[in-house]
């Protein structure tokens, strides 16, 4: 059983959510996407709830890097958690982020297309002629 | 209290080795000691979380680029403490600048009160400094009075806060009117410099032109 994390550490873990270097943001997004509270997340990862702030302050293993699996195993050993589930959490959030980026990008492209279409229309009708239609 | 150097060194080595849990270990080892040390240096900040957040940001920056630290230039604890300390000073300076823009605080530019209640006038002017000490102006004035128990020096402080500039008035407050004027100037300057430093510790800065 791990010791209770100090309040300052819990505050730091919250602050780390906005910093992509840490695991905090991944855990937070996974919780939001799956409607999990801390207890449920700890239960899913099979780790001690007290260790969640400590886990959040770890470096985020990068699924694109060779060291991904060894990083996951390292964290699994340290926090006695389920390695495959941690890897799945990271991959799920990575995928969600990628989809969100694509969505934003396609919305942006769609907006650009509309803008271009509007410009083309302006070119078709010289200034001052639109009102006569 | 500062953690043992060997513990700091071990955590630092793990960061350099890029162990994924090293940032958390490093932050947990140093966050509270760093916060405590900074809180002792800045005991009167109105927002206690400011120190925690500055210490946190210092450690966040460090764990992301531990290779920037050069051990031959000094101890790691001093490096982190110095970094956080400077950040707090910068934040306070920025706040003071912001506040000074909102409420001009210039002792010389202000009209003096009629002299009936010097302390009341001083309390009003201390309102600015009290913002940064987390106390009300009256409490700050009382605290200053306890740290400056000498009645002559206290009179000098009140004169400074009122914006008094004349050497002969300070000389009278210090009881040195009998000494030659050149020595009076020297002694008055020494006393004012010494007191200015002591006031600064409590967030009171006096602008003189």
Boltz contact constraints between the chains, C-beta under 6 A:
constraints:
  - contact:
      token1: [A, 6]
      token2: [B, 32]
      max_distance: 6.0
  - contact:
      token1: [A, 8]
      token2: [B, 31]
      max_distance: 6.0
  - contact:
      token1: [A, 8]
      token2: [B, 32]
      max_distance: 6.0
  - contact:
      token1: [A, 8]
      token2: [B, 35]
      max_distance: 6.0
  - contact:
      token1: [A, 8]
      token2: [B, 52]
      max_distance: 6.0
  - contact:
      token1: [A, 9]
      token2: [B, 28]
      max_distance: 6.0
  - contact:
      token1: [A, 11]
      token2: [B, 52]
      max_distance: 6.0
  - contact:
      token1: [A, 12]
      token2: [B, 27]
      max_distance: 6.0
  - contact:
      token1: [A, 12]
      token2: [B, 56]
      max_distance: 6.0
  - contact:
      token1: [A, 15]
      token2: [B, 56]
      max_distance: 6.0
  - contact:
      token1: [A, 21]
      token2: [B, 64]
      max_distance: 6.0
  - contact:
      token1: [A, 54]
      token2: [B, 24]
      max_distance: 6.0
  - contact:
      token1: [A, 57]
      token2: [B, 23]
      max_distance: 6.0
  - contact:
      token1: [A, 57]
      token2: [B, 24]
      max_distance: 6.0
  - contact:
      token1: [A, 57]
      token2: [B, 27]
      max_distance: 6.0
  - contact:
      token1: [A, 58]
      token2: [B, 20]
      max_distance: 6.0
  - contact:
      token1: [A, 58]
      token2: [B, 21]
      max_distance: 6.0
  - contact:
      token1: [A, 58]
      token2: [B, 24]
      max_distance: 6.0
  - contact:
      token1: [A, 59]
      token2: [B, 20]
      max_distance: 6.0
  - contact:
      token1: [A, 59]
      token2: [B, 23]
      max_distance: 6.0
  - contact:
      token1: [A, 61]
      token2: [B, 20]
      max_distance: 6.0
  - contact:
      token1: [A, 71]
      token2: [B, 20]
      max_distance: 6.0
  - contact:
      token1: [A, 74]
      token2: [B, 20]
      max_distance: 6.0
  - contact:
      token1: [A, 75]
      token2: [B, 20]
      max_distance: 6.0
  - contact:
      token1: [A, 78]
      token2: [B, 21]
      max_distance: 6.0
